[in-house]
Amino acid sequence: MAVAVMALALPFTAGCMKLDQALTLRPDGSGVVELKYSMSEETIVQFRAMLDLRDKLMAVQGAQENDSEQSRLHEVFLNASEEQVRNELRKYEKVGVKIDTLKVQSVDGWRQTHMVLLFDSLATLAETEVFKDYGFNLTKNKDGDYLLSRPPESSMAGADADNSLLDPDGLKMVTPILAGFHAGFRITVPGRVLSSTAHRKGTQNAVWNFDFDTDPNALVALQNQAFEVTFDGKDAKLPQVKLRSSKRAAAGQARPGSSK
């Protein structure tokens, strides 16, 4: 989830996107992330231009250190070749992330990527800046059960975020470019699922699906979705980890000229 959940933060112009991500968490704190996503080549060009402009503006305003980590994550999504993506992902080998599968190809004007990443230790991974922004919380209650959670992206963005495209007029404006948008998330946990905010849940997994073609409010639902899974922890020995609190809001307050 530390990689794929970046999809929640993509700009609304990236509507031509299909993404499916699966996180498997093992009892010892290791795990697997599988990510399949497709973006139109036209969307990639537009998105890269937006990121370049953002980086220039942040440089003028004084970017914080973790902004470089976010830029590296964007490279994973937007680089032109499999070799470039592989080189970016190898930078995380020092925290126990290994590439099991990686394939990047262009088919009929779409960039298609399939990757499977293995991580040795959730505790180590949780110390990275990328995880603190794009990962999840994991806490243990007095009964020994675990809660894996990530707050809605709309709340993570902070009070100063521009949500104008989430109102009815904004959604009407962007509807033509959101056709085909899909984001699916599956979390498999090392214990019986006790409760979840998922659209569908099994014995040890929870699934969320957001499809604009079947639900015009899918984008709003995605931005406002709280991802939560509570599961039996009797067979697991997992570290408790925590996201950075409202990172983007804090970063905005720290920059010159930002409102307080």
C-alpha positions in Angstrom: 0.0 0.0 0.0 2.9 2.3 0.6 3.4 2.6 -3.2 0.0 2.1 -4.7 -2.0 4.3 -2.5 -0.4 7.3 -4.2 -3.3 6.8 -6.6 -5.5 8.5 -4.0 -3.5 11.7 -4.5 -3.4 11.8 -8.3 -4.8 15.0 -9.8 -8.2 14.8 -11.3 -6.8 15.2 -14.8 -5.5 11.6 -14.5 -8.9 10.1 -15.0 -7.8 7.8 -17.7 -6.3 5.4 -15.3 -7.0 1.8 -14.1 -5.3 0.5 -11.0 -5.5 -2.6 -8.9 -3.4 -3.1 -5.8 -3.1 -6.0 -3.4 -1.4 -6.0 -0.1 -0.7 -9.2 1.7 0.6 -8.9 5.3 2.2 -12.0 6.9 2.2 -12.9 10.6 5.9 -12.0 11.0 5.6 -8.5 9.6 6.8 -9.3 6.1 4.6 -9.0 3.1 3.8 -8.6 -0.6 2.5 -5.7 -2.6 1.2 -6.4 -6.1 0.3 -3.5 -8.4 -1.2 -3.5 -11.8 -2.0 -0.1 -13.4 -2.6 1.4 -16.8 -2.5 5.0 -17.8 -3.0 6.5 -21.2 0.2 7.9 -22.7 -1.5 11.3 -23.1 -2.4 11.4 -19.4 1.2 10.6 -18.5 2.5 13.5 -20.6 0.0 15.9 -18.9 0.7 14.6 -15.5 4.5 14.9 -15.8 4.1 18.5 -17.0 2.0 19.2 -13.9 4.6 17.6 -11.6 7.4 19.5 -13.2 5.6 22.8 -12.6 4.8 21.7 -9.1 8.4 20.9 -8.4 9.6 24.3 -9.7 7.0 26.1 -7.5 8.0 24.1 -4.5 11.7 24.8 -5.1 10.9 28.6 -5.1 8.8 28.2 -1.9 11.3 26.0 -0.1 10.4 22.3 -0.4 10.8 20.0 2.6 13.1 16.9 2.5 10.3 14.4 2.1 9.2 16.1 -1.1 12.1 14.4 -2.9 10.8 11.0 -1.7 7.4 11.8 -3.2 9.1 12.8 -6.5 10.8 9.4 -6.5 7.5 7.7 -6.0 6.0 9.6 -8.9 8.9 8.3 -11.0 7.8 4.8 -10.3 4.4 5.6 -11.9 5.5 7.7 -14.7 8.9 6.7 -16.0 9.2 5.7 -19.6 11.0 2.4 -19.4 11.1 -0.8 -17.3 14.7 -0.2 -16.6 14.1 3.3 -15.1 11.3 1.9 -12.9 13.5 -0.9 -11.8 16.3 1.6 -10.9 13.9 3.7 -8.8 12.6 0.7 -7.0 16.1 -0.6 -6.2 16.6 2.5 -4.1 14.3 0.8 -1.5 16.4 -2.4 -1.3 18.2 -0.9 1.8 14.9 -1.1 3.7 14.2 -4.7 2.6 12.1 -4.1 -0.4 12.8 -6.6 -3.3 11.4 -6.8 -6.8 9.8 -10.1 -7.5 8.1 -9.2 -10.8 8.3 -6.1 -13.0 6.9 -5.6 -16.5 6.3 -2.3 -18.2 4.9 -2.1 -21.8 2.9 0.2 -24.1 -0.1 -1.2 -25.8 -2.5 0.8 -28.0 -1.6 4.1 -26.4 -1.7 2.8 -22.9 1.2 2.4 -20.5 0.7 -0.9 -18.6 2.7 -1.8 -15.5 2.7 -5.0 -13.4 4.9 -5.2 -10.3 5.2 -7.5 -7.3 7.3 -6.2 -4.4 8.4 -8.2 -1.4 9.2 -6.5 1.9 11.1 -8.1 4.8 9.9 -6.0 7.7 7.0 -3.7 8.2 8.8 -2.0 11.1 11.7 -1.1 8.9 9.5 0.0 5.9 7.5 2.2 8.3 10.5 4.3 9.0 10.7 5.6 5.4 9.3 9.0 4.4 7.3 7.3 1.6 5.5 5.0 4.0 4.8 7.8 6.5 2.8 9.6 3.8 1.4 6.8 1.6 1.3 3.8 4.0 -1.1 3.0 6.8 -1.6 2.9 10.6 -1.4 -0.5 12.4 -2.5 -0.6 16.1 -3.2 -3.4 18.6 -6.0 -3.2 21.1 -6.2 -4.7 24.6 -7.9 -7.9 23.2 -4.9 -8.6 21.0 -6.7 -7.7 17.7 -5.1 -5.4 15.1 -6.6 -2.4 13.3 -5.0 -1.6 9.9 -6.3 1.8 8.8 -5.7 4.8 6.5 -7.8 8.0 6.9 -9.6 9.5 3.9 -7.3 11.2 1.5 -9.5 14.3 1.8 -8.7 14.6 5.5 -5.0 13.8 4.9 -4.7 16.7 2.5 -5.5 19.3 5.1 -7.8 22.2 5.4 -6.2 24.2 2.7 -6.6 21.6 0.0 -8.5 22.5 -3.2 -11.6 20.4 -3.3 -13.4 22.4 -5.9 -13.5 19.5 -8.3 -15.4 17.4 -5.7 -18.5 19.7 -5.9 -21.3 19.0 -8.4 -20.1 21.7 -10.9 -16.5 20.5 -10.7 -17.5 16.9 -11.3 -19.6 17.8 -14.3 -16.6 19.6 -15.8 -14.2 16.7 -15.4 -16.7 13.9 -16.3 -15.5 13.5 -19.9 -11.9 12.8 -18.8 -12.9 10.4 -16.0 -14.5 7.8 -18.3 -12.9 4.4 -17.6 -11.3 5.4 -14.2 -11.0 2.4 -11.9 -9.2 1.9 -8.6 -9.3 -1.4 -6.7 -7.7 -2.3 -3.4 -7.4 -5.7 -1.7 -5.8 -6.2 1.7 -5.1 -9.8 3.0 -4.3 -10.0 6.7 -2.8 -12.8 8.9 -5.9 -13.4 10.9 -9.7 -13.6 10.6 -11.3 -10.3 9.6 -13.6 -9.1 12.4 -14.8 -5.9 10.8 -14.0 -3.6 7.9 -15.2 -0.6 5.9 -14.6 -2.6 2.7 -17.2 -3.0 0.0 -16.6 -6.7 0.2 -14.8 -8.9 2.8 -13.8 -12.5 3.1 -12.4 -14.6 5.9 -8.9 -12.9 5.7 -9.3 -10.2 3.1 -11.1 -6.9 2.4 -11.8 -5.4 -1.0 -12.7 -1.9 -2.2 -13.6 -1.0 -5.8 -14.2 2.4 -7.3 -15.4 2.5 -10.9 -16.5 5.8 -12.4 -18.3 4.2 -15.3 -20.7 2.4 -12.9 -20.8 5.1 -10.2 -20.4 8.8 -11.2 -19.6 9.5 -7.5 -16.7 7.0 -7.4 -14.0 9.7 -7.3 -15.7 11.5 -4.4 -16.1 8.2 -2.7 -12.4 7.3 -3.2 -11.2 10.6 -1.8 -13.5 10.3 1.2 -13.0 6.6 1.9 -11.6 5.5 5.2 -9.7 2.2 4.7 -10.1 0.1 7.9 -9.7 -3.6 8.6 -9.8 -5.1 12.1 -8.5 -8.7 12.4 -7.7 -11.4 14.9 -4.1 -11.0 16.0 -3.6 -14.2 18.0 -1.3 -15.7 15.4 0.6 -12.5 14.4 3.5 -10.6 15.8 3.3 -7.3 14.1 4.8 -3.9 14.9 2.5 -1.0 15.5 3.2 1.7 12.9 1.8 5.2 12.3 1.3 7.6 9.4 2.5 11.2 9.5 -0.4 13.3 10.8 -1.9 15.5 8.1 1.5 15.8 6.3 0.4 18.0 3.5 -1.3 20.5 5.8 1.8 20.7 8.0 4.0 21.1 4.9 1.8 23.9 3.7 2.0 25.8 7.0 5.8 25.5 6.9 6.3 27.1 3.6 6.8 30.8 3.2 3.7 32.8 2.4 1.3 30.0 3.4 -1.7 30.8 5.6 -1.7 29.7 9.2 
